[in-house]
C-alpha cells in the first residue's frame, strides 16, 4: 500500500479536547532546538489527527489582520504546505481589508461604510480588485510556493468560480458589493487530485459580467459548504468566542451559539463571524472553528492537538 493510501485509511473520531500533555504556553514557547525525543513524541501524538483528516478538505480563511508580511518565513505558508504534504486538501480564501484601506488612502480615495461594509463605487472596485486579486493574492501564492508548495491564485471570475448578486443593507446602495449566489465546485474539484493548492480572492462576478467586492468571511463559508469541507478554519485577530467572564469557549453546538447571540454574550463583530460558521455548518461542513491567526502555527494547533479556538458544530 502506498504512503498516500495509508494516509487515506481515515479513523473517524469525535473531537475531544483532552487535558494536554503540554500547556498551550509551553507548546508556543518550545524553541526550534527542542530535544529530538520531544519532537518525535509530538509527531507521534499527532498521528491520530493526521489519519482523521487524510484525504479531507480543509477550508482556511486567512484574514487581512491575521496576515504576516508574506515572506518566506511565514508560518502560515509552511503550515498550508504541510497539510498538503500529509494528504490533506487545503483551500485558502484570503481577505485584505487593511491592505485595501492603505491603497485607497495612498490614492486619496475616501471610503464610507454601511454596517461594516465598504461602499464600493466603480473607482473603488478597481482598487479592490487590484489589491485582492493582484497584490495580496500573489504575495500569498508566492509565499506558499517559496516553501515548497504549488499554489495557484484565483478570483471568483476564474472559471466562474463565484457567481454573485448585488447586496443591499437597509435599503442603502452599496455599489459593487455582492454576496455569493453560487460556487462552481467543479473548478475546485480539479485541484483535489493534484498537488495544487488553490488560493482564492473574494471577488465575484455577476450575471452581466460585473465585478463584485464580497466579504471574505462570507466567501470562505460559502466555498466551505460547496466543497463539504471537513473543517472550516476562520483565522482572525481574536482567540475565539468568549463567555460572559471573557473566557475562551472551546466548543459550541449551533443551538448554543444561537442562544449566546440572543443573550448578547456573542456581540459586535463576532456575530457575523459566528453566523458565517453556522451557515457553513448548515451547508454541510462538519465543523467550523474561529481562532487567532496571529498565533504561530494556529492551524496545526487546531487540527493536530486538542484545539486552539472555538469549534462550532451542528446540533
C-alpha positions in Angstrom: 0.0 0.0 0.0 1.4 3.4 -1.0 2.1 6.1 1.7 -0.8 8.2 0.3 -3.1 5.2 0.5 -2.1 4.6 4.1 -2.9 8.2 4.9 -6.4 7.7 3.5 -7.3 5.0 6.0 -9.2 7.6 8.0 -10.2 6.8 11.6 -13.3 8.8 12.4 -13.1 10.3 15.9 -15.1 12.9 17.6 -13.2 15.9 18.6 -12.2 15.5 22.3 -10.2 18.2 23.9 -8.2 16.1 26.4 -6.1 17.7 29.1 -2.9 18.4 27.1 0.4 16.9 28.0 2.0 20.3 27.3 0.2 23.5 28.1 -0.6 25.9 25.3 2.1 28.4 26.7 4.8 25.6 26.8 3.9 24.5 23.3 4.2 28.0 22.0 7.5 28.6 23.7 9.2 25.4 22.6 12.5 26.5 21.0 13.4 25.4 17.4 16.3 23.5 19.0 14.0 21.3 21.2 15.1 17.9 22.2 14.8 15.4 19.3 12.9 13.0 21.5 10.4 15.7 22.3 9.9 16.4 18.7 9.3 12.7 18.0 6.8 12.5 20.8 4.9 15.4 19.4 4.7 13.8 16.0 3.6 10.5 17.5 0.8 12.3 19.4 -0.3 13.9 16.1 -0.8 10.6 14.3 -4.5 10.1 15.1 -5.3 13.6 13.9 -3.3 13.1 10.7 -5.2 9.9 10.0 -8.5 11.6 10.7 -8.0 14.4 8.1 -6.1 12.5 5.5 -7.9 12.9 2.1 -10.2 15.5 3.5 -10.7 19.1 2.5 -9.9 21.9 5.0 -11.0 25.4 4.1 -8.8 28.1 5.7 -9.9 31.8 5.7 -6.9 34.0 6.2 -7.9 37.4 7.4 -6.2 40.7 6.5 -5.5 41.5 10.2 -4.0 38.0 10.7 -1.7 38.1 7.7 2.0 38.2 8.0 4.2 40.1 5.6 4.1 37.2 3.1 7.8 36.5 3.4 9.4 33.0 3.0 9.4 32.5 6.8 5.6 33.0 7.1 4.4 30.2 9.4 1.0 30.2 7.7 2.5 29.3 4.3 4.6 26.5 5.9 1.5 25.1 7.6 -0.5 25.1 4.4 2.2 23.2 2.6 2.5 20.7 5.4 -1.2 20.0 5.2 -0.9 19.2 1.5 2.2 17.0 2.1 0.4 14.8 4.6 -2.5 14.2 2.3 -5.0 16.9 3.4 -6.5 19.2 0.7 -6.3 22.8 1.9 -8.2 25.6 0.2 -7.3 29.1 1.2 -9.6 32.1 1.0 -8.0 35.4 2.0 -9.2 38.9 2.9 -7.3 42.1 2.6 -9.4 44.9 4.1 -6.4 46.7 5.8 -4.4 46.5 2.5 -7.3 47.9 0.5 -7.6 50.8 3.0 -3.9 51.6 2.8 -4.0 51.7 -1.0 -7.2 53.8 -1.1 -5.5 56.3 1.3 -2.4 56.4 -0.9 -4.6 57.2 -3.9 -6.7 59.8 -2.0 -9.9 57.9 -2.3 -12.2 58.2 0.7 -14.2 55.3 2.0 -17.6 55.1 3.6 -19.3 52.2 5.3 -22.7 50.8 5.9 -23.0 48.1 8.7 -19.3 47.5 8.4 -19.4 47.0 4.6 -17.3 49.3 2.4 -19.4 51.2 -0.1 -17.7 50.3 -3.4 -18.2 52.6 -6.4 -16.6 51.8 -9.8 -13.3 53.6 -8.9 -13.0 51.9 -5.6 -13.9 48.5 -7.2 -10.9 48.8 -9.5 -8.6 49.3 -6.5 -10.2 46.5 -4.5 -9.7 44.1 -7.4 -6.1 45.2 -7.9 -5.3 44.7 -4.2 -7.1 41.5 -3.6 -6.7 39.6 -6.9 -3.4 41.2 -7.5 -1.1 42.2 -4.7 -2.4 40.2 -1.8 -3.3 37.1 -3.7 0.0 36.9 -5.5 2.1 37.6 -2.3 0.3 34.7 -0.6 0.8 32.4 -3.6 4.5 33.3 -3.8 4.9 32.7 0.0 3.4 29.2 -0.3 5.4 28.3 -3.4 8.6 29.6 -1.8 8.4 27.0 1.0 7.8 24.0 -1.3 4.1 24.2 -2.2 2.4 24.6 -5.5 -0.2 27.3 -5.2 -2.4 28.9 -7.8 -4.2 32.2 -7.3 -7.8 32.5 -8.3 -10.6 35.0 -8.0 -14.3 34.4 -8.4 -14.0 35.4 -12.1 -11.8 32.4 -12.9 -13.9 29.6 -14.3 -17.0 31.4 -13.0 -15.9 30.2 -9.5 -18.1 32.7 -7.6 -21.3 33.9 -9.1 -22.5 36.9 -7.1 -25.5 39.1 -6.8 -25.8 42.7 -5.6 -26.0 43.1 -1.9 -28.0 45.9 -0.1 -28.3 46.9 3.5 -31.3 48.6 4.9 -32.2 49.9 1.5 -28.8 51.6 1.1 -27.0 51.2 -2.2 -23.5 49.8 -1.5 -22.4 49.9 -5.2 -20.4 46.9 -6.3 -20.8 45.0 -3.1 -22.1 41.5 -3.6 -22.8 38.2 -1.9 -22.2 34.6 -3.2 -25.1 33.2 -5.2 -23.4 30.0 -6.5 -19.9 28.4 -6.0 -18.8 26.4 -9.0 -17.3 23.4 -7.2 -16.1 21.8 -10.5 -13.4 24.4 -10.7 -12.0 23.4 -7.3 -12.6 19.6 -7.8 -9.8 19.8 -10.5 -7.3 20.5 -7.7 -8.3 17.9 -5.2 -6.5 15.1 -7.1 -3.4 17.2 -7.7 -0.6 18.9 -5.8 -2.1 22.3 -6.4 -3.3 24.5 -3.5 -6.0 27.0 -4.6 -5.8 30.5 -3.1 -9.0 32.4 -3.6 -9.5 36.2 -3.6 -13.1 37.2 -2.6 -14.1 38.8 -5.9 -17.3 37.6 -7.6 -18.8 38.1 -11.0 -22.5 39.0 -11.7 -24.8 37.6 -14.3 -23.9 40.5 -16.5 -20.2 40.2 -16.1 -20.0 42.9 -13.5 -17.3 42.6 -10.7 -18.4 42.5 -7.1 -16.5 43.0 -3.8 -17.6 40.3 -1.4 -16.8 39.9 2.3 -14.0 37.3 2.6 -15.6 35.5 5.6 -18.8 35.1 3.6 -17.0 33.7 0.6 -15.0 31.3 2.7 -18.1 30.0 4.4 -19.9 29.5 1.0 -16.9 27.8 -0.5 -16.5 25.5 2.5 -20.2 24.5 2.2 -19.9 23.9 -1.5 -17.0 21.5 -1.2 -18.4 19.9 2.0 -15.1 20.7 3.9 -14.3 18.6 6.9 -13.2 21.7 8.7 -13.7 25.4 8.1 -11.0 27.4 9.9 -11.7 31.1 10.2 -8.4 32.8 11.2 -8.9 36.2 12.6 -7.4 38.5 15.2 -9.2 37.2 18.3 -8.8 33.9 20.2 -12.3 32.7 19.6 -15.7 33.1 21.2 -15.7 34.3 24.8 -18.2 33.6 27.5 -19.7 36.2 29.9 -16.5 36.1 32.0 -14.3 36.6 28.9 -13.0 33.1 28.9 -12.5 31.2 25.7 -15.3 28.7 24.9 -13.6 25.7 23.3 -16.7 24.1 21.7 -20.3 25.1 20.9 -23.3 23.4 19.2 -25.2 25.5 16.6 -28.1 25.8 19.1 -25.8 27.0 21.9 -24.2 29.6 19.6 -27.5 31.0 18.5 -28.6 31.2 22.2 -25.4 33.1 23.1 -26.2 35.6 20.3 -29.7 36.1 21.5 -28.4 36.6 25.1 -25.9 39.2 23.9 -22.9 37.2 25.1 -21.8 37.0 21.5 -21.9 40.6 20.2 -20.4 43.1 17.9 -18.1 41.9 15.2 -18.2 38.4 16.5 -21.8 37.9 15.4 -21.2 37.9 11.6 -18.2 35.5 12.1 -20.3 33.1 14.2 -23.2 33.4 11.7 -20.8 32.6 8.8 -19.7 29.5 10.7 -23.3 28.5 11.3 -24.2 28.9 7.7 -21.2 26.7 6.7 -22.2 24.0 9.2 -25.8 24.2 8.0 -24.5 23.8 4.4 -22.7 20.5 5.2 -19.4 21.4 6.8 -18.7 19.0 9.7 -17.4 21.8 12.0 -16.2 25.4 11.8 -13.5 26.9 14.1 -12.8 30.6 14.9 -9.2 31.0 16.1 -6.4 33.6 16.3 -4.4 33.5 13.1 -1.7 35.7 14.7 -0.6 32.7 16.8 2.3 30.9 15.1 1.1 27.6 13.6 -2.5 28.2 14.7 -3.7 25.8 12.0 -1.5 22.9 13.3 -2.5 23.6 16.9 -6.2 23.4 15.9 -6.1 20.3 13.7 -3.3 18.2 15.3 -3.7 18.9 19.0 -6.6 19.4 21.5 -7.7 22.6 19.7 -6.8 26.3 19.7 -10.0 28.2 19.1 -13.8 27.8 19.3 -15.3 24.9 17.4 -18.9 25.1 16.2 -20.7 22.0 15.1 -24.3 21.1 14.3 -26.9 20.3 16.9 
